[in-house]
Amino acid sequence: MLPKYVKRVRSKGRTYYYFDTGKTVDGKKVYTRLPDLRDAGFGGSYAALMGHRNRGRTPDLLRVPALIERYQRSPKYAELSEATHKVYGIYLQRLAKGLPTAPAGDVRRGDMMRLLDKMAATPGAYNAMLRACGAMFSWAKANELIPANPCDAIPTLKMGEHEPWPISVLQAALSADDVTVRLLTHMLYYTAQRIGDVVRMTWTDLEGGRVRIKTGKTKALLDMPQPAALREILAATPRTSVVVCTLEGKPLDEATARTILQNFTAKLGTKTVPHGLRKNAINALLEAGCTVAQTAAISKQSLQMVEHYARRRDQAQLADAAVYRWENATRPYKTVENGG
């Protein structure tokens, strides 16, 4: 026997369940689709819909594009960083195009899986889409706009890690004839910051021989002394509104900066991403004897994240240092024979 207000519909060999919302449109009852009876989310969805009906409030037929608009006007969305707004906007627009007429409350895990499966060849985009949609549906559920979050229990795809740059490529970039490549590499490597934060740095952020910024992603405050190599290249850089700029003195955007660096390393036969320099910096700090806490103070990451980034430290170099210490700690004392 089915729960109250639930009806079963069989179509093309499959069984679907719908909840009678108690609302009518043009004289026809309005139903909201429920998860399968055996689905773990059935009970929660049913209870939420019953709550709406019993209180005399039925969920409106809020379409996905309208839900996106409401989310983007919400205080919750306003709390997100500018960079997150940009990324979420891209993928929420994809959702709107994929489900342009679907009632938001009827979107199920299977619907999201079908959209995401089309992006499986690009794990980064897949995971970004899942995060953006999951955040919106979580907000909508908390505000009783939908009965359940259809992104719950959908796993992210495993991604390859951003590799640190090979030392030879790093050294080539630090001494490149191209002044933009040289400046970008110094800024990224010697501050251990994201490329978005680096291209936004102004000369005011670098006053007094220090780097003082609020990071774009985490809003963490960074205040660190400029390493000598960074001070040297900054002293030779013409001053405009921002530190990294085009030959015409205009600010360099993140995408262009990324392309400049990747084109440079591609000519050396190496495929890189600017974020790899962040790993180079963290590895260098750790190999120089800095503690995880000291390294995190510069990279503005959690201690766990620093350890995560440090996985690819130069194993051979660490092994050499370990054996050197080991041999010196266990070397037997020399004995001097008495020749008399």
Buried (B, 14 or more C-beta within 10 A) or exposed (E): EEEEBBEEEEEEEEEBBBBBBBBEEEEEEBBBBBBBBEBEBBEBBBEBBBEBBEEEEBBBBBBBBBBBEBBBEBEBBEEBBEBBEEBBBEBBEBBBEBBEEBBBBBBBBEBBEEBBEEBEEEBEBBBBBBBBBBBBBBBBBEEEBBBBBBBBEBEEBEEEEBBBBBEEBBEBBBEBEBEBBBBBBBBBBBBBBBBBBBBBBBEEBBEEEEBBBEBBBBEEEBEBEBBEEBBEBBEEBEEBEBBBBEEEEEBBBBEBBBEBBBEBBEEEEBEBBBBBBBBBBBBBBBBEEBEBEEBBBBBBBEEEBBBBBBEBBBEEEEEEEEEEEEEEEEEEEEEEEEEE
